[in-house]
Amino acid sequence: MRRPGYLAAIVALVATIGACGSDTSTTDAPQGGADTLTSPAGDAGGGGTDVSGMSEFDLQAVDFAFEPDALTGSAGQALTLHVVNAGSATHTFTLDEQAISVTLSAGDSENVDVTFPDSGSVTFYCEFHQASGMEGQLTAA
């Protein structure tokens, strides 16, 4: 003997499962000043985010990556990075070639002054998570 309630329950269950697989929510990126870029626009294609001509830029440390992880600027360009630890673990921003190493607990931020190399690239990384791939590049255009 069939009960009509079972069919309705099965239809509702299938609809619920289908809805769980489609998340269309979005998050707003923080907004910076006129010469601050806060999103990794231009990161497609592996060329990195172009920060040429900028004096400031927001860089996020998350579990366990930098976002964006590749910045391209002019040779010798000075840039103040506003490094924000948006993750739950403690991270560092370390750039050996420029004797920079700052430690950021979860939720902390710090400004770091970096200079793009005259040619090629230099690597910045997290001392605690470099083995997990948490590193990035400053590359001269």
C-alpha positions in Angstrom: 0.0 0.0 0.0 1.4 3.4 -1.0 1.1 6.4 1.1 1.0 9.8 -0.6 3.1 11.4 2.1 6.2 9.3 1.1 6.2 10.7 -2.4 6.0 14.3 -1.1 8.9 13.6 1.3 11.1 12.2 -1.4 10.4 15.1 -3.7 11.2 17.6 -0.8 14.4 15.6 0.0 15.6 15.7 -3.6 14.9 19.5 -3.9 16.8 20.1 -0.6 19.9 18.1 -1.8 19.9 19.9 -5.1 19.8 23.3 -3.4 22.8 22.4 -1.2 25.0 22.0 -4.2 24.4 25.5 -5.7 25.8 28.3 -3.6 25.5 31.6 -5.4 26.5 33.8 -2.4 29.2 36.4 -2.9 31.5 38.3 -0.6 32.5 41.9 -0.8 36.2 42.7 -1.1 37.6 45.4 1.2 37.9 48.8 -0.5 41.2 50.6 -0.6 42.3 54.1 -1.5 42.7 55.6 -5.0 46.1 54.0 -5.6 45.4 50.8 -3.6 44.3 47.6 -5.4 42.6 45.2 -3.1 41.7 42.3 -5.5 43.8 40.1 -7.6 42.5 41.6 -10.9 44.9 40.9 -13.7 46.2 37.7 -12.0 44.8 35.5 -14.8 47.3 34.2 -17.3 50.1 33.8 -14.8 51.4 37.3 -15.2 50.6 38.4 -11.7 48.8 41.4 -10.5 50.2 44.5 -12.0 50.9 47.1 -9.3 53.1 49.4 -11.5 52.7 53.0 -10.5 51.0 52.2 -7.2 52.4 53.2 -3.8 50.2 50.9 -1.7 48.7 47.5 -2.1 46.6 45.2 0.2 48.0 41.6 0.4 46.2 38.9 2.3 47.7 35.9 4.1 45.2 33.2 4.3 45.4 29.5 5.2 47.8 28.7 3.6 48.5 31.1 0.7 49.1 34.8 -0.1 46.4 36.5 -2.2 47.5 37.5 -4.7 50.7 35.5 -4.8 52.4 37.3 -7.7 52.9 41.0 -8.0 54.4 42.7 -11.0 55.9 46.2 -10.7 58.4 48.5 -12.2 62.1 47.9 -11.7 63.2 49.6 -8.4 59.6 50.5 -7.5 58.9 51.1 -3.8 55.6 49.7 -2.6 54.0 49.6 0.8 52.2 46.3 1.3 49.4 46.3 3.8 49.7 42.7 4.8 46.5 41.3 6.5 46.3 37.9 8.2 42.8 36.9 7.1 43.5 33.3 8.2 43.2 31.5 11.5 46.9 30.5 11.9 49.8 32.7 12.6 51.8 33.7 9.5 54.9 35.6 8.6 55.7 37.8 5.6 59.3 37.2 5.0 61.5 38.6 2.2 65.1 37.5 2.8 66.7 39.7 0.0 65.3 42.8 1.8 65.8 41.6 5.4 62.1 41.7 6.1 60.3 39.3 8.4 57.1 40.2 10.3 54.9 37.9 12.2 51.1 38.3 12.1 48.7 36.5 14.4 45.2 35.8 13.1 43.4 39.1 12.4 46.6 41.2 12.6 47.9 43.5 9.9 51.1 45.4 9.3 52.5 47.7 6.7 55.7 46.4 5.0 57.8 48.5 2.6 59.2 46.5 -0.3 61.2 47.3 -3.4 60.9 45.5 -6.7 64.2 44.1 -8.0 66.0 45.8 -10.9 65.3 42.7 -12.9 63.9 39.2 -12.4 62.0 38.4 -9.3 62.3 37.8 -5.5 60.3 35.4 -3.4 58.4 36.3 -0.3 57.0 33.5 2.0 55.6 32.5 5.3 58.3 30.9 7.5 55.8 28.6 9.1 54.0 27.4 5.9 56.5 27.7 3.0 56.7 23.9 2.8 52.9 23.9 2.1 53.4 26.4 -0.8 52.8 29.6 1.0 55.0 31.9 -1.0 54.8 34.6 -3.7 56.8 36.7 -6.1 57.7 40.3 -6.7 58.6 40.5 -10.3 60.1 43.5 -12.2 58.3 44.2 -15.5 
